[in-house]
Amino acid sequence: MKSKLAALLLCIFLGAIGVHRFYVGKIGTGILWLLTGGVFGIGVIVDIILIATDNFLDGQGNPLQKDM
């Protein structure tokens, strides 16, 4: 399981190039984020909200691990 905190920090600081999506195993959308600047910034904002509200899943459909 991937860390929620790590995914959130990667999304905040490197979200425009899709690093958080590569981290959780979503390679296809990671490439899309890389080529479009995080879907022109809108996708990054949506991902930050999804990760923060525990609605973001990894590449296998599992929720991210909550950090203590």
C-alpha positions as CSV (number, residue, x, y, z in Angstrom):
1,M,0.0,0.0,0.0
2,K,1.2,3.5,-0.8
3,S,1.4,6.3,1.7
4,K,-1.3,9.0,1.6
5,L,1.1,11.6,2.9
6,A,3.7,10.8,0.3
7,A,1.2,10.9,-2.5
8,L,-0.2,14.2,-1.2
9,L,3.2,15.9,-0.9
10,L,4.2,14.6,-4.4
11,C,0.9,16.0,-5.8
12,I,1.4,19.4,-4.2
13,F,5.0,19.9,-5.3
14,L,5.3,17.8,-8.4
15,G,1.7,17.2,-9.5
16,A,2.1,19.1,-12.8
17,I,4.4,16.4,-14.0
18,G,2.4,13.5,-12.6
19,V,4.9,12.1,-10.1
20,H,2.2,11.2,-7.6
21,R,0.4,9.2,-10.3
22,F,3.6,7.3,-11.1
23,Y,4.1,6.7,-7.4
24,V,0.7,5.0,-6.9
25,G,1.0,2.9,-10.1
26,K,-1.2,4.9,-12.4
27,I,1.3,5.0,-15.3
28,G,-1.1,5.8,-18.1
29,T,-2.6,8.9,-16.4
30,G,0.9,9.8,-15.1
31,I,2.1,10.1,-18.7
32,L,-1.1,12.2,-19.5
33,W,-0.3,14.5,-16.5
34,L,3.3,14.8,-17.6
35,L,2.4,15.8,-21.2
36,T,-0.4,18.2,-20.3
37,G,1.0,19.9,-17.1
38,G,-1.4,18.1,-14.8
39,V,-4.3,18.5,-17.3
40,F,-3.6,22.2,-17.3
41,G,-3.5,22.4,-13.5
42,I,-7.2,21.4,-13.0
43,G,-6.3,17.7,-12.6
44,V,-3.7,18.5,-10.0
45,I,-6.3,20.4,-7.9
46,V,-8.8,17.6,-8.2
47,D,-6.1,15.0,-7.2
48,I,-5.2,17.1,-4.1
49,I,-8.8,17.1,-3.0
50,L,-9.3,13.4,-3.7
51,I,-6.1,12.5,-1.8
52,A,-6.9,14.7,1.1
53,T,-10.5,13.3,1.4
54,D,-9.4,9.6,1.2
55,N,-11.1,9.1,-2.2
56,F,-7.9,8.5,-4.3
57,L,-7.1,4.9,-5.1
58,D,-3.8,3.3,-6.2
59,G,-3.2,1.5,-9.5
60,Q,-4.8,-1.7,-8.2
61,G,-7.9,0.0,-6.8
62,N,-6.8,0.0,-3.2
63,P,-7.1,3.0,-0.9
64,L,-3.9,4.8,0.1
65,Q,-2.5,3.9,3.5
66,K,-3.3,6.5,6.2
67,D,-0.3,7.8,8.0
68,M,-0.2,7.9,11.7
